[in-house]
Each structure stands twice: as structure tokens, then as C-alpha cells.
């Protein structure tokens, strides 16, 4: 089983002002899959530079690691004064 959950097609507007020459827009996608020898479901996170389809990085996260990432993002949002 594979199923797409969400994706974000980045644009040049996502680059912070003043960093246009140093950073590239990076798109991300989140999916789930259980197509592994152990048949355990994992969260699949793909990140790739816009215009470089197929050349990105893909990680297959266990539920524990996906939860850790979720907590890290929530903590980062709190640090910048945003609601988690």
C-alpha cells in the first residue's frame, strides 16, 4: 500500500528576502507505505529542489521517528512564537 498524504510545491517566494542567490526552493511530499519486507507501515518524506524532480532525498520513517520529527517541528514553531 502506498498513499500520498500531502505535498508542497515550493516557489521562489518561499526563499527569505536577501537569500535568493544562496537558497533554492525545496518542495516536500509526505506519504505512507508498507511495501517493505516486514510489511510495517512507515511515513515517507521526500524533499527535492524545484526543477530537479527525481533527484531529491527520500526517507522512510518508523512511527517513532515520525513522532520525533513532529515534536521537533512543533517545538520550533513554539520557539518562533507560533502555535504548534
C-alpha positions, 0 to 999 in steps of 0.5 A, a space after each residue: 500500500 502506498 498513499 500520498 498524504 500531502 505535498 508542497 510545491 515550493 516557489 521562489 517566494 518561499 526563499 527569505 528576502 536577501 537569500 535568493 542567490 544562496 537558497 533554492 526552493 525545496 518542495 516536500 511530499 509526505 506519504 505512507 507505505 508498507 511495501 517493505 519486507 516486514 510489511 510495517 507501515 512507515 511515513 515517507 518524506 521526500 524533499 527535492 529542489 524545484 526543477 530537479 524532480 527525481 533527484 531529491 532525498 527520500 526517507 522512510 520513517 518508523 512511527 517513532 521517528 515520525 513522532 520525533 520529527 513532529 515534536 521537533 517541528 512543533 517545538 520550533 514553531 513554539 520557539 518562533 512564537 507560533 502555535 504548534 
